[in-house]
Amino acid sequence: MHALLIDGLNLIRRVHAGVPGREDPTGHSEAVEEACVASLRRALRKHQPSHALCAMEYEGLSWRGTLFPDYKKNRRPMPDGLRSALGQIVSRFLAQGVGTVSVP
């Protein structure tokens, strides 16, 4: 078995930061979605895993935030357009055979 574990939200936020100014009036960016899928495909080609999974950290206090109150203290809030696109991006990851998991 050769597993590839991806910090999904980190990948998505880094791609979003690297593809600025492409949002439509609602804040949605098809270019960001495409770039996220391209980045995922690149990782799959490079590592050729038998299994792949994206860990997603959604809203709310996580175990890290409980242990370390300053965790993500200085991180800018996620833009609304990106937040609303998360479901579509995750669906596109699933279409590539990569599921997601999150822990409350």
LUMRO-787393 format. One record per atom (N, C-alpha, C): residue in three letters; atom name; z, y, x. Coordinates in nm, 3 decimals. Last residue first. Example, Ala and Ser with C-alpha at 12.3 -4.5 7.8 and 13.67 -1.06 7.14 Angstrom:
REM LUMRO-787393
SITE   residu   atome         Z         Y         X
SITE      ser       N     0.708    -0.225     1.285
SITE      ser      CA     0.714    -0.106     1.367
SITE      ser       C     0.787     0.003     1.290
SITE      ala       N     0.780    -0.569     1.319
SITE      ala      CA     0.780    -0.450     1.230
SITE      ala       C     0.780    -0.330     1.320
//
This chain:
REM LUMRO-787393
SITE   residu   atome         Z         Y         X
SITE      pro       N     1.384     1.678    -1.426
SITE      pro      CA     1.448     1.800    -1.479
SITE      pro       C     1.559     1.851    -1.389
SITE      val       N     1.112     1.593    -1.233
SITE      val      CA     1.250     1.559    -1.262
SITE      val       C     1.318     1.685    -1.311
SITE      ser       N     0.781     1.474    -1.275
SITE      ser      CA     0.875     1.584    -1.256
SITE      ser       C     1.014     1.535    -1.296
SITE      val       N     0.458     1.367    -1.177
SITE      val      CA     0.594     1.333    -1.213
SITE      val       C     0.680     1.457    -1.191
SITE      thr       N     0.116     1.281    -1.239
SITE      thr      CA     0.221     1.374    -1.199
SITE      thr       C     0.356     1.322    -1.245
SITE      gly       N    -0.168     1.099    -1.103
SITE      gly      CA    -0.071     1.136    -1.205
SITE      gly       C     0.030     1.235    -1.151
SITE      val       N    -0.495     1.086    -1.027
SITE      val      CA    -0.367     1.126    -0.969
SITE      val       C    -0.275     1.174    -1.080
SITE      gly       N    -0.752     1.048    -1.107
SITE      gly      CA    -0.671     0.929    -1.085
SITE      gly       C    -0.535     0.958    -1.025
SITE      gln       N    -0.885     1.266    -1.179
SITE      gln      CA    -0.913     1.219    -1.043
SITE      gln       C    -0.832     1.094    -1.010
SITE      ala       N    -0.771     1.320    -1.420
SITE      ala      CA    -0.910     1.274    -1.422
SITE      ala       C    -0.954     1.224    -1.284
SITE      leu       N    -0.531     1.427    -1.330
SITE      leu      CA    -0.531     1.294    -1.392
SITE      leu       C    -0.672     1.236    -1.395
SITE      phe       N    -0.625     1.678    -1.251
SITE      phe      CA    -0.572     1.587    -1.149
SITE      phe       C    -0.572     1.444    -1.204
SITE      arg       N    -0.686     1.778    -1.503
SITE      arg      CA    -0.795     1.756    -1.408
SITE      arg       C    -0.751     1.668    -1.292
SITE      ser       N    -0.430     1.798    -1.607
SITE      ser      CA    -0.529     1.711    -1.672
SITE      ser       C    -0.644     1.679    -1.578
SITE      val       N    -0.329     1.993    -1.433
SITE      val      CA    -0.270     1.859    -1.432
SITE      val       C    -0.366     1.759    -1.497
SITE      ile       N    -0.487     2.208    -1.520
SITE      ile      CA    -0.497     2.161    -1.382
SITE      ile       C    -0.443     2.019    -1.370
SITE      gln       N    -0.398     2.235    -1.784
SITE      gln      CA    -0.538     2.201    -1.758
SITE      gln       C    -0.555     2.147    -1.616
SITE      gly       N    -0.129     2.305    -1.738
SITE      gly      CA    -0.163     2.185    -1.815
SITE      gly       C    -0.306     2.140    -1.790
SITE      leu       N    -0.155     2.551    -1.594
SITE      leu      CA    -0.097     2.431    -1.533
SITE      leu       C    -0.134     2.302    -1.607
SITE      ala       N    -0.241     2.783    -1.714
SITE      ala      CA    -0.344     2.689    -1.667
SITE      ala       C    -0.287     2.559    -1.612
SITE      ser       N    -0.019     2.935    -1.764
SITE      ser      CA    -0.089     2.879    -1.881
SITE      ser       C    -0.197     2.778    -1.840
SITE      arg       N     0.044     3.006    -1.501
SITE      arg      CA     0.137     2.922    -1.579
SITE      arg       C     0.064     2.857    -1.697
SITE      leu       N    -0.170     3.174    -1.445
SITE      leu      CA    -0.156     3.048    -1.371
SITE      leu       C    -0.064     2.953    -1.447
SITE      gly       N    -0.117     3.383    -1.623
SITE      gly      CA    -0.244     3.310    -1.629
SITE      gly       C    -0.239     3.177    -1.558
SITE      asp       N     0.136     3.474    -1.536
SITE      asp      CA     0.121     3.411    -1.668
SITE      asp       C    -0.008     3.330    -1.678
SITE      pro       N     0.238     3.397    -1.201
SITE      pro      CA     0.159     3.477    -1.295
SITE      pro       C     0.137     3.401    -1.426
SITE      met       N     0.571     3.319    -1.118
SITE      met      CA     0.435     3.268    -1.135
SITE      met       C     0.361     3.358    -1.234
SITE      pro       N     0.759     3.561    -0.929
SITE      pro      CA     0.737     3.478    -1.048
SITE      pro       C     0.591     3.433    -1.057
SITE      arg       N     0.811     3.523    -0.576
SITE      arg      CA     0.759     3.600    -0.689
SITE      arg       C     0.740     3.508    -0.809
SITE      arg       N     1.109     3.426    -0.420
SITE      arg      CA     0.974     3.390    -0.462
SITE      arg       C     0.933     3.475    -0.582
SITE      asn       N     1.367     3.459    -0.337
SITE      asn      CA     1.273     3.566    -0.308
SITE      asn       C     1.129     3.535    -0.350
SITE      lys       N     1.494     3.222    -0.421
SITE      lys      CA     1.545     3.352    -0.463
SITE      lys       C     1.441     3.463    -0.446
SITE      lys       N     1.453     2.957    -0.364
SITE      lys      CA     1.343     3.031    -0.428
SITE      lys       C     1.385     3.170    -0.476
SITE      tyr       N     1.794     2.916    -0.346
SITE      tyr      CA     1.666     2.846    -0.340
SITE      tyr       C     1.563     2.923    -0.424
SITE      asp       N     2.046     3.016    -0.367
SITE      asp      CA     1.944     3.108    -0.317
SITE      asp       C     1.806     3.043    -0.306
SITE      pro       N     2.204     2.796    -0.448
SITE      pro      CA     2.173     2.902    -0.544
SITE      pro       C     2.064     3.000    -0.497
SITE      phe       N     2.177     2.483    -0.392
SITE      phe      CA     2.149     2.601    -0.309
SITE      phe       C     2.108     2.716    -0.401
SITE      leu       N     2.240     2.304    -0.597
SITE      leu      CA     2.304     2.290    -0.465
SITE      leu       C     2.292     2.415    -0.380
SITE      thr       N     2.081     2.407    -0.804
SITE      thr      CA     2.224     2.386    -0.826
SITE      thr       C     2.297     2.378    -0.692
SITE      gly       N     1.830     2.406    -0.693
SITE      gly      CA     1.888     2.534    -0.735
SITE      gly       C     2.037     2.524    -0.760
SITE      arg       N     1.796     2.132    -0.666
SITE      arg      CA     1.801     2.217    -0.546
SITE      arg       C     1.866     2.351    -0.579
SITE      trp       N     1.785     2.047    -0.927
SITE      trp      CA     1.900     2.004    -0.847
SITE      trp       C     1.911     2.088    -0.720
SITE      ser       N     1.671     2.341    -1.106
SITE      ser      CA     1.656     2.206    -1.053
SITE      ser       C     1.782     2.169    -0.975
SITE      leu       N     1.640     2.532    -1.392
SITE      leu      CA     1.722     2.507    -1.274
SITE      leu       C     1.707     2.361    -1.231
SITE      gly       N     1.307     2.619    -1.500
SITE      gly      CA     1.445     2.579    -1.517
SITE      gly       C     1.513     2.551    -1.384
SITE      glu       N     0.969     2.486    -1.486
SITE      glu      CA     1.071     2.589    -1.505
SITE      glu       C     1.211     2.532    -1.517
SITE      tyr       N     0.873     2.219    -1.262
SITE      tyr      CA     0.848     2.316    -1.367
SITE      tyr       C     0.964     2.415    -1.376
SITE      glu       N     0.728     2.068    -1.010
SITE      glu      CA     0.857     2.130    -1.039
SITE      glu       C     0.831     2.241    -1.140
SITE      met       N     0.568     1.762    -0.959
SITE      met      CA     0.561     1.896    -1.017
SITE      met       C     0.702     1.945    -1.047
SITE      ala       N     0.407     1.556    -0.737
SITE      ala      CA     0.539     1.594    -0.787
SITE      ala       C     0.528     1.738    -0.835
SITE      cys       N     0.137     1.347    -0.779
SITE      cys      CA     0.178     1.486    -0.757
SITE      cys       C     0.316     1.506    -0.817
SITE      leu       N     0.023     1.055    -0.617
SITE      leu      CA     0.107     1.114    -0.720
SITE      leu       C     0.141     1.257    -0.681
SITE      ala       N    -0.166     0.761    -0.549
SITE      ala      CA    -0.141     0.904    -0.527
SITE      ala       C    -0.065     0.961    -0.646
SITE      his       N    -0.255     0.463    -0.375
SITE      his      CA    -0.181     0.526    -0.484
SITE      his       C    -0.159     0.673    -0.449
SITE      ser       N    -0.406     0.416    -0.159
SITE      ser      CA    -0.419     0.319    -0.269
SITE      ser       C    -0.351     0.374    -0.394
SITE      pro       N    -0.572     0.697    -0.002
SITE      pro      CA    -0.455     0.622    -0.047
SITE      pro       C    -0.490     0.517    -0.152
SITE      gln       N    -0.732     0.849     0.197
SITE      gln      CA    -0.776     0.727     0.129
SITE      gln       C    -0.659     0.640     0.082
SITE      his       N    -0.708     1.087     0.337
SITE      his      CA    -0.602     0.986     0.351
SITE      his       C    -0.636     0.852     0.287
SITE      lys       N    -0.946     1.233     0.283
SITE      lys      CA    -0.890     1.226     0.418
SITE      lys       C    -0.795     1.108     0.434
SITE      arg       N    -0.985     1.205     0.006
SITE      arg      CA    -1.087     1.157     0.102
SITE      arg       C    -1.027     1.137     0.240
SITE      leu       N    -0.750     1.327    -0.088
SITE      leu      CA    -0.779     1.187    -0.121
SITE      leu       C    -0.882     1.128    -0.025
SITE      ala       N    -0.781     1.587     0.009
SITE      ala      CA    -0.667     1.506     0.055
SITE      ala       C    -0.691     1.358     0.027
SITE      arg       N    -1.011     1.659    -0.137
SITE      arg      CA    -1.014     1.659     0.010
SITE      arg       C    -0.901     1.573     0.066
SITE      arg       N    -0.913     1.651    -0.398
SITE      arg      CA    -1.017     1.556    -0.356
SITE      arg       C    -1.024     1.545    -0.204
SITE      leu       N    -0.736     1.871    -0.385
SITE      leu      CA    -0.686     1.736    -0.412
SITE      leu       C    -0.787     1.631    -0.365
SITE      ser       N    -0.920     2.077    -0.344
SITE      ser      CA    -0.816     2.051    -0.244
SITE      ser       C    -0.758     1.911    -0.261
SITE      ala       N    -1.065     2.061    -0.582
SITE      ala      CA    -1.133     2.040    -0.454
SITE      ala       C    -1.032     2.008    -0.344
SITE      val       N    -0.867     2.129    -0.766
SITE      val      CA    -0.926     1.995    -0.771
SITE      val       C    -0.996     1.963    -0.639
SITE      cys       N    -0.826     2.395    -0.684
SITE      cys      CA    -0.715     2.298    -0.684
SITE      cys       C    -0.768     2.156    -0.682
SITE      ala       N    -1.077     2.507    -0.729
SITE      ala      CA    -1.027     2.499    -0.592
SITE      ala       C    -0.910     2.402    -0.581
SITE      glu       N    -1.091     2.494    -1.010
SITE      glu      CA    -1.189     2.422    -0.928
SITE      glu       C    -1.137     2.403    -0.786
SITE      glu       N    -0.876     2.668    -1.075
SITE      glu      CA    -0.876     2.527    -1.119
SITE      glu       C    -0.970     2.444    -1.032
SITE      val       N    -0.973     2.905    -0.961
SITE      val      CA    -0.848     2.846    -0.911
SITE      val       C    -0.841     2.699    -0.950
SITE      ala       N    -1.200     2.949    -1.117
SITE      ala      CA    -1.215     2.929    -0.972
SITE      ala       C    -1.090     2.866    -0.912
SITE      glu       N    -1.097     3.003    -1.364
SITE      glu      CA    -1.167     2.875    -1.347
SITE      glu       C    -1.184     2.844    -1.199
SITE      ser       N    -0.814     3.160    -1.441
SITE      ser      CA    -0.914     3.157    -1.335
SITE      ser       C    -0.973     3.016    -1.322
SITE      his       N    -0.656     3.386    -1.669
SITE      his      CA    -0.703     3.252    -1.636
SITE      his       C    -0.810     3.260    -1.528
SITE      gly       N    -0.593     3.636    -1.755
SITE      gly      CA    -0.525     3.589    -1.635
SITE      gly       C    -0.567     3.450    -1.592
SITE      thr       N    -0.742     3.736    -1.956
SITE      thr      CA    -0.618     3.670    -1.996
SITE      thr       C    -0.538     3.621    -1.876
SITE      pro       N    -0.972     3.837    -1.826
SITE      pro      CA    -0.875     3.931    -1.884
SITE      pro       C    -0.743     3.867    -1.928
SITE      asp       N    -0.985     3.604    -1.544
SITE      asp      CA    -1.046     3.672    -1.658
SITE      asp       C    -0.941     3.764    -1.720
SITE      glu       N    -0.943     3.624    -1.187
SITE      glu      CA    -0.893     3.595    -1.321
SITE      glu       C    -0.976     3.667    -1.427
SITE      arg       N    -0.986     3.659    -0.922
SITE      arg      CA    -1.091     3.590    -0.997
SITE      arg       C    -1.049     3.560    -1.141
SITE      gly       N    -0.800     3.761    -0.737
SITE      gly      CA    -0.891     3.849    -0.807
SITE      gly       C    -1.001     3.784    -0.886
SITE      pro       N    -0.774     3.507    -0.476
SITE      pro      CA    -0.727     3.621    -0.556
SITE      pro       C    -0.840     3.692    -0.631
SITE      val       N    -0.725     3.242    -0.364
SITE      val      CA    -0.842     3.273    -0.447
SITE      val       C    -0.805     3.392    -0.536
SITE      gly       N    -0.485     3.195    -0.240
SITE      gly      CA    -0.605     3.201    -0.157
SITE      gly       C    -0.732     3.235    -0.232
SITE      ala       N    -0.301     3.171    -0.442
SITE      ala      CA    -0.287     3.284    -0.349
SITE      ala       C    -0.413     3.303    -0.264
SITE      his       N    -0.391     2.929    -0.552
SITE      his      CA    -0.396     3.053    -0.631
SITE      his       C    -0.388     3.175    -0.541
SITE      val       N    -0.325     2.754    -0.345
SITE      val      CA    -0.465     2.774    -0.381
SITE      val       C    -0.479     2.905    -0.457
SITE      arg       N    -0.046     2.777    -0.361
SITE      arg      CA    -0.117     2.816    -0.238
SITE      arg       C    -0.265     2.839    -0.265
SITE      arg       N     0.003     2.677    -0.619
SITE      arg      CA     0.037     2.817    -0.587
SITE      arg       C    -0.032     2.863    -0.460
SITE      ile       N    -0.090     2.410    -0.590
SITE      ile      CA    -0.149     2.500    -0.690
SITE      ile       C    -0.121     2.646    -0.656
SITE      leu       N     0.078     2.307    -0.388
SITE      leu      CA    -0.067     2.308    -0.372
SITE      leu       C    -0.130     2.411    -0.464
SITE      asn       N     0.326     2.339    -0.518
SITE      asn      CA     0.299     2.408    -0.392
SITE      asn       C     0.149     2.417    -0.368
SITE      leu       N     0.295     2.167    -0.732
SITE      leu      CA     0.308     2.309    -0.759
SITE      leu       C     0.285     2.391    -0.633
SITE      gly       N     0.273     1.913    -0.590
SITE      gly      CA     0.168     1.968    -0.676
SITE      gly       C     0.177     2.117    -0.699
SITE      asp       N     0.309     1.770    -0.315
SITE      asp      CA     0.388     1.874    -0.382
SITE      asp       C     0.289     1.954    -0.465
SITE      ile       N     0.210     1.434    -0.319
SITE      ile      CA     0.170     1.573    -0.305
SITE      ile       C     0.269     1.662    -0.379
SITE      leu       N     0.181     1.131    -0.155
SITE      leu      CA     0.266     1.212    -0.243
SITE      leu       C     0.237     1.359    -0.214
SITE      leu       N     0.006     0.846    -0.127
SITE      leu      CA    -0.004     0.988    -0.096
SITE      leu       C     0.078     1.063    -0.200
SITE      ala       N     0.045     0.518     0.008
SITE      ala      CA     0.074     0.617    -0.095
SITE      ala       C     0.057     0.759    -0.042
SITE      his       N    -0.078     0.221     0.049
SITE      his      CA    -0.088     0.348     0.121
SITE      his       C    -0.073     0.459     0.016
SITE      met       N     0.000    -0.118     0.085
SITE      met      CA     0.000     0.000     0.000
SITE      met       C     0.000     0.124     0.089
//
